[in-house]
Amino acid sequence: MRFTSEQRLDDGVRERAFTLGEIPGILWTPASPPAPAPLILLGHPPLGLDRMYPRLAARARHAAADGFASATIELPGSGDRPRLPGVEQARAELGRAVRAGERIGDEIVDALVLPLVERAVPEWRAALDALLALPEIGGPVGYSGGVISLGVRLAAVEPRISAAVLFAGSFVPRVVLEEARRVTVPLHVLLQWDDEGNDRQAALDLFDAFGSREKTLHANMGGHTGVPEFAAEAAGRFLARHLG
């Protein structure tokens, strides 16, 4: 891990950009962190860190106010990273099916989501190795955000994840539904009930499949980007309770 820039935000939060090999990322630490600070990995959709930065920084600043460090990395195929083979074709097929009013087939979902998950999860684990080697960062570790399939796979295979907040708002391949049964950490799942791009029943099936003894589904009326502030605050309290 190599830090490439540093700034202090207006609330004193320390923000550092880094690269892990060729992967860009950002680390936020509280103005007066505990030694060492618990860590939240901030997941996000594959829209690029530049586009996602305002929302990610806001989430990191809320976490810092509770004494948590936060970090994120650029996803495969996003930003300036090389595009993933086959994913653009899958997006085109998805768009055609949506315009035609057709059911989204499992083959399209697999081709769209699995290449990202299979590349991203090892990268997140490598980033976690590097972050936990820093003297100011320690456990426990939480995960918060989307793509939900990425969060499911990471929670299933990474034993250092102690709790997770998952955003139900993206397609879920069949293999990920099976992997959900291996997830046993405490979960808080956010679902927008009227999300026009999300299969509500698939999200409910995924929630039912999770093997966690402690799991909460927080469903709210509204579309994909309409998560109410109180729901986000409840998710923050969940992580604070399990990581604090």
C-alpha positions as CSV (number, residue, x, y, z in Angstrom):
1,M,0.0,0.0,0.0
2,R,1.3,3.4,-1.0
3,F,-0.3,6.7,0.2
4,T,-0.5,9.2,-2.6
5,S,-2.2,12.2,-1.0
6,E,-3.6,13.5,2.3
7,Q,-6.0,16.1,3.5
8,R,-8.0,17.1,6.6
9,L,-11.7,17.5,6.1
10,D,-13.4,20.4,7.8
11,D,-14.4,18.2,10.8
12,G,-10.8,17.1,11.3
13,V,-11.3,13.6,9.6
14,R,-8.0,12.5,8.0
15,E,-8.5,11.4,4.4
16,R,-5.7,9.6,2.5
17,A,-5.7,8.3,-1.0
18,F,-3.7,5.2,-1.6
19,T,-2.9,2.6,-4.3
20,L,-2.6,-1.1,-3.7
21,G,-0.7,-2.3,-6.7
22,E,-2.8,-0.7,-9.5
23,I,-5.9,-0.4,-7.4
24,P,-6.9,3.1,-6.1
25,G,-8.5,3.5,-2.7
26,I,-9.3,6.0,0.1
27,L,-8.8,5.7,3.9
28,W,-10.6,7.9,6.4
29,T,-9.6,8.0,10.0
30,P,-11.2,10.0,12.9
31,A,-9.7,13.3,14.0
32,S,-8.9,11.8,17.4
33,P,-9.0,8.0,16.8
34,P,-8.8,5.3,19.4
35,A,-5.6,3.3,19.2
36,P,-6.2,1.4,17.0
37,A,-9.5,2.3,15.4
38,P,-12.1,-0.3,14.3
39,L,-12.5,-0.4,10.6
40,I,-15.5,-0.3,8.2
41,L,-15.1,-1.4,4.6
42,L,-17.3,0.8,2.5
43,G,-18.9,-1.0,-0.5
44,H,-20.4,0.8,-3.4
45,P,-21.8,0.2,-6.9
46,P,-19.4,0.0,-9.9
47,L,-19.8,3.7,-10.9
48,G,-16.2,4.8,-10.1
49,L,-14.8,6.3,-7.0
50,D,-14.9,9.9,-8.4
51,R,-18.6,9.7,-9.0
52,M,-19.2,7.9,-5.6
53,Y,-16.9,10.1,-3.6
54,P,-19.5,12.5,-2.1
55,R,-21.6,9.6,-0.8
56,L,-18.7,7.6,0.4
57,A,-17.1,10.6,2.2
58,A,-20.3,11.4,3.9
59,R,-20.7,7.8,5.2
60,A,-17.0,7.8,6.3
61,R,-17.5,11.1,8.2
62,H,-20.5,9.7,10.1
63,A,-18.5,6.6,10.9
64,A,-15.5,8.7,12.1
65,A,-17.8,10.6,14.5
66,D,-18.4,7.2,16.2
67,G,-14.6,6.5,16.3
68,F,-14.4,4.2,13.3
69,A,-11.9,4.3,10.4
70,S,-13.4,3.6,6.9
71,A,-11.8,2.5,3.7
72,T,-12.9,1.8,0.1
73,I,-11.3,0.7,-3.1
74,E,-12.0,1.1,-6.8
75,L,-13.9,-1.9,-8.1
76,P,-12.7,-3.9,-11.1
77,G,-14.0,-2.5,-14.4
78,S,-14.7,0.9,-12.8
79,G,-13.0,4.3,-13.0
80,D,-9.8,4.1,-15.0
81,R,-9.4,0.3,-14.4
82,P,-9.7,-2.0,-17.4
83,R,-13.2,-3.1,-18.3
84,L,-14.2,-6.7,-17.4
85,P,-14.6,-9.0,-20.4
86,G,-18.2,-9.9,-21.1
87,V,-19.8,-7.5,-18.6
88,E,-20.5,-4.8,-21.2
89,Q,-22.3,-7.4,-23.4
90,A,-24.3,-8.6,-20.4
91,R,-25.3,-5.0,-19.7
92,A,-26.5,-4.6,-23.3
93,E,-28.5,-7.9,-23.0
94,L,-30.0,-6.6,-19.7
95,G,-31.0,-3.4,-21.3
96,R,-32.6,-5.2,-24.2
97,A,-34.6,-7.5,-21.9
98,V,-35.8,-4.5,-19.8
99,R,-36.9,-2.6,-22.8
100,A,-38.8,-5.6,-24.1
101,G,-40.4,-6.2,-20.7
102,E,-38.9,-9.7,-20.5
103,R,-37.8,-11.6,-17.4
104,I,-34.1,-11.1,-16.6
105,G,-32.6,-14.6,-17.1
106,D,-30.1,-16.2,-14.8
107,E,-27.5,-16.3,-17.5
108,I,-27.6,-12.5,-17.9
109,V,-27.4,-12.0,-14.1
110,D,-24.5,-14.4,-13.8
111,A,-22.6,-12.8,-16.6
112,L,-23.2,-9.3,-15.2
113,V,-22.4,-9.9,-11.6
114,L,-20.1,-12.8,-11.1
115,P,-17.0,-11.5,-12.9
116,L,-17.1,-8.4,-10.6
117,V,-17.5,-10.5,-7.5
118,E,-14.8,-13.0,-8.4
119,R,-12.3,-10.2,-9.1
120,A,-13.3,-7.9,-6.3
121,V,-13.4,-10.1,-3.3
122,P,-9.7,-11.1,-3.4
123,E,-8.9,-7.5,-3.9
124,W,-10.9,-6.4,-0.8
125,R,-9.2,-9.1,1.2
126,A,-5.7,-7.9,0.1
127,A,-6.8,-4.3,1.0
128,L,-7.8,-5.6,4.4
129,D,-4.4,-7.2,4.9
130,A,-2.7,-3.9,4.1
131,L,-5.1,-1.8,6.2
132,L,-4.8,-4.0,9.3
133,A,-1.0,-3.7,9.0
134,L,-1.2,0.0,9.7
135,P,-0.6,0.9,13.4
136,E,-3.7,3.2,13.5
137,I,-6.1,0.5,12.3
138,G,-7.3,-2.6,14.1
139,G,-10.3,-4.8,14.6
140,P,-13.1,-5.6,14.7
141,V,-13.9,-5.1,11.0
142,G,-17.3,-4.4,9.4
143,Y,-18.6,-4.2,5.9
144,S,-21.2,-1.8,4.7
145,G,-22.7,-1.2,1.3
146,G,-23.3,-2.8,-2.1
147,V,-23.0,-4.6,-4.5
148,I,-24.9,-7.0,-2.3
149,S,-23.4,-10.1,-4.0
150,L,-19.9,-8.8,-3.3
151,G,-20.8,-8.3,0.4
152,V,-22.3,-11.8,0.6
153,R,-19.3,-13.4,-0.8
154,L,-16.9,-11.4,1.4
155,A,-18.9,-12.1,4.5
156,A,-18.9,-15.8,3.7
157,V,-15.2,-16.2,3.1
158,E,-13.5,-13.5,5.2
159,P,-13.4,-14.5,8.9
160,R,-12.2,-11.0,9.9
161,I,-15.6,-9.5,9.0
162,S,-17.5,-9.3,12.3
163,A,-20.8,-7.7,11.1
164,A,-22.2,-6.4,7.8
165,V,-24.8,-3.9,6.5
166,L,-25.9,-4.9,3.1
167,F,-27.9,-2.8,0.6
168,A,-30.4,-4.9,-1.4
169,G,-30.5,-3.1,-4.7
170,S,-28.7,-5.3,-7.3
171,F,-29.1,-8.6,-9.1
172,V,-28.2,-11.8,-7.2
173,P,-26.8,-14.8,-9.0
174,R,-27.9,-18.3,-8.0
175,V,-24.5,-19.3,-6.6
176,V,-24.5,-16.2,-4.3
177,L,-27.9,-17.3,-3.0
178,E,-26.4,-20.6,-2.0
179,E,-23.3,-18.8,-0.5
180,A,-25.7,-16.8,1.7
181,R,-26.4,-19.9,3.8
182,R,-22.7,-19.8,4.9
183,V,-22.9,-16.2,6.2
184,T,-23.2,-16.3,10.0
185,V,-22.2,-12.8,11.1
186,P,-24.8,-10.3,12.4
187,L,-26.5,-8.7,9.4
188,H,-28.5,-5.5,8.8
189,V,-30.1,-5.5,5.4
190,L,-31.6,-2.3,3.8
191,L,-34.3,-2.8,1.2
192,Q,-36.1,-0.1,-0.8
193,W,-39.6,-1.5,-1.3
194,D,-40.3,0.3,-4.6
195,D,-36.8,0.0,-6.1
196,E,-37.7,-0.2,-9.8
197,G,-34.4,-1.9,-10.7
198,N,-34.4,-4.5,-7.9
199,D,-36.3,-7.8,-7.8
200,R,-38.0,-7.5,-4.4
201,Q,-38.7,-11.2,-4.1
202,A,-35.1,-12.1,-4.9
203,A,-34.0,-9.8,-2.1
204,L,-36.5,-11.4,0.3
205,D,-35.3,-14.9,-0.7
206,L,-31.7,-13.8,-0.2
207,F,-32.5,-12.5,3.3
208,D,-34.3,-15.8,4.1
209,A,-31.2,-17.8,3.0
210,F,-28.7,-16.0,5.3
211,G,-27.4,-18.4,7.9
212,S,-27.0,-15.6,10.5
213,R,-28.8,-16.1,13.8
214,E,-29.0,-12.3,14.1
215,K,-30.3,-10.7,11.0
216,T,-32.6,-7.6,10.5
217,L,-34.4,-6.5,7.4
218,H,-35.1,-2.8,7.3
219,A,-37.5,-2.2,4.5
220,N,-38.6,1.3,3.5
221,M,-41.0,2.7,0.9
222,G,-39.3,4.5,-2.0
223,G,-37.1,4.0,-5.0
224,H,-33.5,2.9,-5.3
225,T,-31.9,6.2,-4.1
226,G,-34.5,7.1,-1.6
227,V,-33.1,5.5,1.6
228,P,-34.4,7.7,4.4
229,E,-31.9,9.2,6.8
230,F,-33.4,7.4,9.8
231,A,-32.7,4.1,8.1
232,A,-29.1,5.0,7.4
233,E,-28.7,6.1,11.1
234,A,-30.1,2.7,12.2
235,A,-27.5,0.9,10.1
236,G,-24.8,3.1,11.7
237,R,-26.1,2.2,15.2
238,F,-26.0,-1.5,14.2
239,L,-22.3,-1.3,13.2
240,A,-21.5,0.8,16.3
241,R,-23.0,-1.9,18.5
242,H,-21.1,-4.8,16.9
243,L,-17.8,-3.1,16.3
244,G,-17.6,-0.7,19.2
